[in-house]
């Protein structure tokens, strides 16, 4: 159930806005569910749920041949579809989906009209990941994880929607993508309205996947007008993935803050609300 899909607002026609959801590394569209669906329904927007390159597949050698360019190309394809679905495009993304969205918003600003980011991967929390792109970095990575594959645990409800075992080459591709794209020169070319939500309570209780200092620096460097960007720390999310009921303990707060941004900053009007 991880395939890319279009969810039409009502009929097969263009809507004033479309929403393109870009998931993070090793994840799938459920990483943002039901927030992306709720958002699109509330504002009458067509929704495109992307599947990034080599993701969402049952493959024992997942990410063996994954490259930064493949990830970028699949994100470009998603935005091209988004342009067909809406007069304006809102990119909603989580983690490394934000990495791709940031770079494309800088390179092709006409492709997106607003950015909604959850836990953006501007850099990884583990600074030692930098070694992955050094000579012998792949070999060192294999030593660290104890083999050719990295594995991690998810709850039984969430596991079907994440690639929980993949080749270490995938981490090299991710680290390379960050090195190539997440630069000051990229951030300073981002000008569109921006919502950035993340998990942070204190130094001990915060997102341990991505670097919080890096995302704060990113937020300061983007050239979005100050009155069109919002930064919100969710203290009780208890998870890197804050926009899914499968993982986040503060989902309702994340969704409410997202709706406020859409209505106060983007000027969207809710046309479908819960009874």
MARSE-22323 format. One record per residue (C-alpha): residue number from 1; residue in three letters; x negated, y negated, z. Coordinates in steps of 0.1 Angstrom, whole numbers. Layout:
site nr:NUM	rest:ALA	x:X	y:Y	z:Z .
...
END
This chain:
site nr:1	rest:UNK	x:0	y:0	z:0 .
site nr:2	rest:UNK	x:-30	y:-23	z:-5 .
site nr:3	rest:UNK	x:-25	y:-31	z:-42 .
site nr:4	rest:UNK	x:-23	y:-67	z:-54 .
site nr:5	rest:UNK	x:13	y:-79	z:-58 .
site nr:6	rest:UNK	x:34	y:-108	z:-67 .
site nr:7	rest:UNK	x:63	y:-117	z:-43 .
site nr:8	rest:UNK	x:88	y:-140	z:-62 .
site nr:9	rest:UNK	x:106	y:-166	z:-42 .
site nr:10	rest:UNK	x:139	y:-158	z:-59 .
site nr:11	rest:UNK	x:135	y:-151	z:-96 .
site nr:12	rest:UNK	x:107	y:-148	z:-122 .
site nr:13	rest:UNK	x:100	y:-185	z:-125 .
site nr:14	rest:UNK	x:74	y:-210	z:-115 .
site nr:15	rest:UNK	x:79	y:-227	z:-81 .
site nr:16	rest:UNK	x:66	y:-261	z:-71 .
site nr:17	rest:UNK	x:40	y:-244	z:-49 .
site nr:18	rest:UNK	x:25	y:-210	z:-51 .
site nr:19	rest:UNK	x:5	y:-193	z:-23 .
site nr:20	rest:UNK	x:-25	y:-172	z:-31 .
site nr:21	rest:UNK	x:-38	y:-150	z:-2 .
site nr:22	rest:UNK	x:-74	y:-140	z:-2 .
site nr:23	rest:UNK	x:-83	y:-114	z:24 .
site nr:24	rest:UNK	x:-116	y:-109	z:41 .
site nr:25	rest:UNK	x:-144	y:-84	z:37 .
site nr:26	rest:UNK	x:-133	y:-47	z:41 .
site nr:27	rest:UNK	x:-97	y:-59	z:47 .
site nr:28	rest:UNK	x:-65	y:-62	z:26 .
site nr:29	rest:UNK	x:-34	y:-83	z:24 .
site nr:30	rest:UNK	x:-21	y:-69	z:57 .
site nr:31	rest:UNK	x:-48	y:-89	z:74 .
site nr:32	rest:UNK	x:-25	y:-119	z:69 .
site nr:33	rest:UNK	x:9	y:-102	z:73 .
site nr:34	rest:UNK	x:35	y:-114	z:80 .
site nr:35	rest:UNK	x:22	y:-150	z:81 .
site nr:36	rest:UNK	x:17	y:-153	z:43 .
site nr:37	rest:UNK	x:51	y:-138	z:36 .
site nr:38	rest:UNK	x:68	y:-160	z:62 .
site nr:39	rest:UNK	x:51	y:-191	z:49 .
site nr:40	rest:UNK	x:60	y:-184	z:13 .
site nr:41	rest:UNK	x:96	y:-176	z:22 .
site nr:42	rest:UNK	x:100	y:-207	z:44 .
site nr:43	rest:UNK	x:89	y:-230	z:16 .
site nr:44	rest:UNK	x:103	y:-212	z:-14 .
site nr:45	rest:UNK	x:69	y:-205	z:-29 .
site nr:46	rest:UNK	x:59	y:-176	z:-51 .
site nr:47	rest:UNK	x:32	y:-155	z:-33 .
site nr:48	rest:UNK	x:3	y:-136	z:-48 .
site nr:49	rest:UNK	x:-14	y:-111	z:-25 .
site nr:50	rest:UNK	x:-48	y:-104	z:-40 .
site nr:51	rest:UNK	x:-70	y:-73	z:-38 .
site nr:52	rest:UNK	x:-106	y:-83	z:-40 .
site nr:53	rest:UNK	x:-131	y:-62	z:-59 .
site nr:54	rest:UNK	x:-137	y:-26	z:-46 .
site nr:55	rest:UNK	x:-113	y:-32	z:-17 .
site nr:56	rest:UNK	x:-82	y:-12	z:-7 .
site nr:57	rest:UNK	x:-94	y:20	z:-23 .
site nr:58	rest:UNK	x:-98	y:55	z:-9 .
site nr:59	rest:UNK	x:-135	y:59	z:-18 .
site nr:60	rest:UNK	x:-161	y:77	z:4 .
site nr:61	rest:UNK	x:-188	y:55	z:-12 .
site nr:62	rest:UNK	x:-169	y:22	z:-9 .
site nr:63	rest:UNK	x:-189	y:-10	z:-16 .
site nr:64	rest:UNK	x:-218	y:10	z:-30 .
site nr:65	rest:UNK	x:-220	y:-12	z:-61 .
site nr:66	rest:UNK	x:-203	y:-43	z:-47 .
site nr:67	rest:UNK	x:-218	y:-76	z:-58 .
site nr:68	rest:UNK	x:-212	y:-113	z:-49 .
site nr:69	rest:UNK	x:-202	y:-120	z:-85 .
site nr:70	rest:UNK	x:-176	y:-93	z:-84 .
site nr:71	rest:UNK	x:-160	y:-108	z:-53 .
site nr:72	rest:UNK	x:-161	y:-143	z:-68 .
site nr:73	rest:UNK	x:-146	y:-130	z:-101 .
site nr:74	rest:UNK	x:-117	y:-113	z:-84 .
site nr:75	rest:UNK	x:-110	y:-144	z:-64 .
site nr:76	rest:UNK	x:-111	y:-165	z:-96 .
site nr:77	rest:UNK	x:-86	y:-141	z:-112 .
site nr:78	rest:UNK	x:-63	y:-145	z:-81 .
site nr:79	rest:UNK	x:-63	y:-183	z:-85 .
site nr:80	rest:UNK	x:-56	y:-180	z:-122 .
site nr:81	rest:UNK	x:-25	y:-160	z:-114 .
site nr:82	rest:UNK	x:-16	y:-185	z:-87 .
site nr:83	rest:UNK	x:-17	y:-213	z:-113 .
site nr:84	rest:UNK	x:8	y:-193	z:-134 .
site nr:85	rest:UNK	x:31	y:-189	z:-104 .
site nr:86	rest:UNK	x:32	y:-225	z:-91 .
site nr:87	rest:UNK	x:29	y:-261	z:-102 .
site nr:88	rest:UNK	x:5	y:-265	z:-73 .
site nr:89	rest:UNK	x:-16	y:-238	z:-55 .
site nr:90	rest:UNK	x:-22	y:-233	z:-18 .
site nr:91	rest:UNK	x:-50	y:-209	z:-9 .
site nr:92	rest:UNK	x:-44	y:-191	z:23 .
site nr:93	rest:UNK	x:-74	y:-170	z:34 .
site nr:94	rest:UNK	x:-91	y:-152	z:62 .
site nr:95	rest:UNK	x:-128	y:-147	z:70 .
site nr:96	rest:UNK	x:-147	y:-140	z:38 .
site nr:97	rest:UNK	x:-117	y:-148	z:18 .
site nr:98	rest:UNK	x:-124	y:-184	z:30 .
site nr:99	rest:UNK	x:-160	y:-180	z:18 .
site nr:100	rest:UNK	x:-147	y:-174	z:-17 .
site nr:101	rest:UNK	x:-120	y:-201	z:-15 .
site nr:102	rest:UNK	x:-145	y:-227	z:-2 .
site nr:103	rest:UNK	x:-169	y:-221	z:-31 .
site nr:104	rest:UNK	x:-142	y:-221	z:-57 .
site nr:105	rest:UNK	x:-126	y:-252	z:-43 .
site nr:106	rest:UNK	x:-159	y:-270	z:-46 .
site nr:107	rest:UNK	x:-167	y:-257	z:-80 .
site nr:108	rest:UNK	x:-132	y:-260	z:-95 .
site nr:109	rest:UNK	x:-113	y:-285	z:-74 .
site nr:110	rest:UNK	x:-83	y:-285	z:-98 .
site nr:111	rest:UNK	x:-77	y:-248	z:-90 .
site nr:112	rest:UNK	x:-63	y:-255	z:-56 .
site nr:113	rest:UNK	x:-42	y:-282	z:-39 .
site nr:114	rest:UNK	x:-46	y:-272	z:-3 .
site nr:115	rest:UNK	x:-66	y:-248	z:19 .
site nr:116	rest:UNK	x:-53	y:-228	z:49 .
site nr:117	rest:UNK	x:-82	y:-210	z:65 .
site nr:118	rest:UNK	x:-82	y:-185	z:94 .
site nr:119	rest:UNK	x:-116	y:-176	z:110 .
site nr:120	rest:UNK	x:-136	y:-187	z:80 .
site nr:121	rest:UNK	x:-168	y:-168	z:74 .
site nr:122	rest:UNK	x:-192	y:-197	z:69 .
site nr:123	rest:UNK	x:-219	y:-176	z:86 .
site nr:124	rest:UNK	x:-219	y:-144	z:105 .
site nr:125	rest:UNK	x:-221	y:-144	z:143 .
site nr:126	rest:UNK	x:-250	y:-119	z:142 .
site nr:127	rest:UNK	x:-280	y:-140	z:131 .
site nr:128	rest:UNK	x:-300	y:-109	z:125 .
site nr:129	rest:UNK	x:-279	y:-102	z:95 .
site nr:130	rest:UNK	x:-302	y:-125	z:76 .
site nr:131	rest:UNK	x:-327	y:-96	z:74 .
site nr:132	rest:UNK	x:-304	y:-78	z:50 .
site nr:133	rest:UNK	x:-315	y:-99	z:21 .
site nr:134	rest:UNK	x:-352	y:-96	z:29 .
site nr:135	rest:UNK	x:-375	y:-70	z:12 .
site nr:136	rest:UNK	x:-366	y:-37	z:27 .
site nr:137	rest:UNK	x:-335	y:-53	z:42 .
site nr:138	rest:UNK	x:-312	y:-25	z:30 .
site nr:139	rest:UNK	x:-335	y:1	z:46 .
site nr:140	rest:UNK	x:-335	y:-19	z:79 .
site nr:141	rest:UNK	x:-297	y:-21	z:77 .
site nr:142	rest:UNK	x:-295	y:17	z:73 .
site nr:143	rest:UNK	x:-317	y:21	z:104 .
site nr:144	rest:UNK	x:-295	y:-2	z:124 .
site nr:145	rest:UNK	x:-262	y:16	z:116 .
site nr:146	rest:UNK	x:-278	y:50	z:116 .
site nr:147	rest:UNK	x:-273	y:61	z:80 .
site nr:148	rest:UNK	x:-260	y:50	z:46 .
site nr:149	rest:UNK	x:-226	y:40	z:59 .
site nr:150	rest:UNK	x:-212	y:16	z:84 .
site nr:151	rest:UNK	x:-181	y:26	z:103 .
site nr:152	rest:UNK	x:-158	y:8	z:128 .
site nr:153	rest:UNK	x:-126	y:16	z:147 .
site nr:154	rest:UNK	x:-92	y:0	z:141 .
site nr:155	rest:UNK	x:-59	y:8	z:158 .
site nr:156	rest:UNK	x:-38	y:36	z:141 .
site nr:157	rest:UNK	x:-14	y:9	z:129 .
site nr:158	rest:UNK	x:-41	y:-12	z:113 .
site nr:159	rest:UNK	x:-66	y:14	z:100 .
site nr:160	rest:UNK	x:-48	y:21	z:67 .
site nr:161	rest:UNK	x:-53	y:-15	z:57 .
site nr:162	rest:UNK	x:-90	y:-18	z:63 .
site nr:163	rest:UNK	x:-120	y:0	z:47 .
site nr:164	rest:UNK	x:-133	y:13	z:80 .
site nr:165	rest:UNK	x:-162	y:32	z:65 .
site nr:166	rest:UNK	x:-183	y:18	z:37 .
site nr:167	rest:UNK	x:-219	y:17	z:23 .
site nr:168	rest:UNK	x:-244	y:-6	z:38 .
site nr:169	rest:UNK	x:-249	y:-21	z:4 .
site nr:170	rest:UNK	x:-216	y:-39	z:10 .
site nr:171	rest:UNK	x:-231	y:-58	z:39 .
site nr:172	rest:UNK	x:-261	y:-68	z:17 .
site nr:173	rest:UNK	x:-236	y:-81	z:-9 .
site nr:174	rest:UNK	x:-217	y:-101	z:18 .
site nr:175	rest:UNK	x:-249	y:-116	z:32 .
site nr:176	rest:UNK	x:-261	y:-125	z:-3 .
site nr:177	rest:UNK	x:-228	y:-142	z:-10 .
site nr:178	rest:UNK	x:-231	y:-163	z:21 .
site nr:179	rest:UNK	x:-267	y:-173	z:13 .
site nr:180	rest:UNK	x:-257	y:-183	z:-22 .
site nr:181	rest:UNK	x:-226	y:-203	z:-15 .
site nr:182	rest:UNK	x:-222	y:-215	z:21 .
site nr:183	rest:UNK	x:-244	y:-246	z:18 .
site nr:184	rest:UNK	x:-240	y:-283	z:27 .
site nr:185	rest:UNK	x:-239	y:-292	z:-10 .
site nr:186	rest:UNK	x:-208	y:-269	z:-13 .
site nr:187	rest:UNK	x:-190	y:-282	z:17 .
site nr:188	rest:UNK	x:-194	y:-318	z:6 .
site nr:189	rest:UNK	x:-175	y:-311	z:-26 .
site nr:190	rest:UNK	x:-144	y:-298	z:-8 .
site nr:191	rest:UNK	x:-118	y:-326	z:-8 .
site nr:192	rest:UNK	x:-84	y:-310	z:-5 .
site nr:193	rest:UNK	x:-61	y:-309	z:26 .
site nr:194	rest:UNK	x:-75	y:-283	z:50 .
site nr:195	rest:UNK	x:-61	y:-263	z:80 .
site nr:196	rest:UNK	x:-87	y:-244	z:99 .
site nr:197	rest:UNK	x:-77	y:-221	z:127 .
site nr:198	rest:UNK	x:-100	y:-198	z:148 .
site nr:199	rest:UNK	x:-103	y:-179	z:180 .
site nr:200	rest:UNK	x:-123	y:-197	z:207 .
site nr:201	rest:UNK	x:-116	y:-200	z:245 .
site nr:202	rest:UNK	x:-151	y:-203	z:259 .
site nr:203	rest:UNK	x:-187	y:-191	z:253 .
site nr:204	rest:UNK	x:-178	y:-156	z:265 .
site nr:205	rest:UNK	x:-144	y:-154	z:249 .
site nr:206	rest:UNK	x:-146	y:-163	z:212 .
site nr:207	rest:UNK	x:-148	y:-148	z:177 .
site nr:208	rest:UNK	x:-177	y:-124	z:177 .
site nr:209	rest:UNK	x:-176	y:-117	z:139 .
site nr:210	rest:UNK	x:-182	y:-151	z:125 .
site nr:211	rest:UNK	x:-202	y:-181	z:137 .
site nr:212	rest:UNK	x:-180	y:-207	z:154 .
site nr:213	rest:UNK	x:-208	y:-234	z:153 .
site nr:214	rest:UNK	x:-211	y:-228	z:116 .
site nr:215	rest:UNK	x:-173	y:-233	z:109 .
site nr:216	rest:UNK	x:-174	y:-264	z:131 .
site nr:217	rest:UNK	x:-202	y:-278	z:110 .
site nr:218	rest:UNK	x:-183	y:-269	z:78 .
site nr:219	rest:UNK	x:-152	y:-287	z:91 .
site nr:220	rest:UNK	x:-173	y:-319	z:98 .
site nr:221	rest:UNK	x:-190	y:-318	z:64 .
site nr:222	rest:UNK	x:-160	y:-313	z:41 .
site nr:223	rest:UNK	x:-149	y:-346	z:24 .
site nr:224	rest:UNK	x:-112	y:-340	z:30 .
site nr:225	rest:UNK	x:-98	y:-373	z:44 .
site nr:226	rest:UNK	x:-97	y:-371	z:82 .
site nr:227	rest:UNK	x:-59	y:-375	z:83 .
site nr:228	rest:UNK	x:-55	y:-345	z:59 .
site nr:229	rest:UNK	x:-75	y:-319	z:79 .
site nr:230	rest:UNK	x:-67	y:-301	z:111 .
site nr:231	rest:UNK	x:-89	y:-279	z:133 .
site nr:232	rest:UNK	x:-71	y:-257	z:158 .
site nr:233	rest:UNK	x:-87	y:-233	z:183 .
site nr:234	rest:UNK	x:-65	y:-205	z:195 .
site nr:235	rest:UNK	x:-76	y:-196	z:230 .
site nr:236	rest:UNK	x:-56	y:-164	z:234 .
site nr:237	rest:UNK	x:-59	y:-148	z:200 .
site nr:238	rest:UNK	x:-84	y:-122	z:213 .
site nr:239	rest:UNK	x:-93	y:-113	z:177 .
site nr:240	rest:UNK	x:-113	y:-124	z:147 .
site nr:241	rest:UNK	x:-81	y:-117	z:126 .
site nr:242	rest:UNK	x:-57	y:-143	z:140 .
site nr:243	rest:UNK	x:-30	y:-143	z:114 .
site nr:244	rest:UNK	x:-17	y:-107	z:116 .
site nr:245	rest:UNK	x:7	y:-92	z:142 .
site nr:246	rest:UNK	x:-15	y:-61	z:139 .
site nr:247	rest:UNK	x:-44	y:-78	z:156 .
site nr:248	rest:UNK	x:-37	y:-112	z:170 .
site nr:249	rest:UNK	x:-23	y:-119	z:205 .
site nr:250	rest:UNK	x:-14	y:-154	z:195 .
site nr:251	rest:UNK	x:3	y:-149	z:162 .
site nr:252	rest:UNK	x:33	y:-170	z:170 .
site nr:253	rest:UNK	x:11	y:-200	z:179 .
site nr:254	rest:UNK	x:-10	y:-195	z:147 .
site nr:255	rest:UNK	x:21	y:-194	z:125 .
site nr:256	rest:UNK	x:37	y:-224	z:142 .
site nr:257	rest:UNK	x:5	y:-245	z:138 .
site nr:258	rest:UNK	x:4	y:-235	z:101 .
site nr:259	rest:UNK	x:39	y:-246	z:96 .
site nr:260	rest:UNK	x:33	y:-279	z:113 .
site nr:261	rest:UNK	x:3	y:-285	z:89 .
site nr:262	rest:UNK	x:24	y:-277	z:59 .
site nr:263	rest:UNK	x:52	y:-301	z:69 .
site nr:264	rest:UNK	x:32	y:-329	z:84 .
site nr:265	rest:UNK	x:2	y:-330	z:61 .
site nr:266	rest:UNK	x:14	y:-314	z:29 .
site nr:267	rest:UNK	x:49	y:-327	z:31 .
site nr:268	rest:UNK	x:66	y:-293	z:25 .
site nr:269	rest:UNK	x:102	y:-289	z:34 .
site nr:270	rest:UNK	x:115	y:-257	z:50 .
site nr:271	rest:UNK	x:143	y:-243	z:29 .
site nr:272	rest:UNK	x:145	y:-208	z:45 .
site nr:273	rest:UNK	x:143	y:-206	z:83 .
site nr:274	rest:UNK	x:153	y:-179	z:108 .
site nr:275	rest:UNK	x:188	y:-181	z:122 .
END
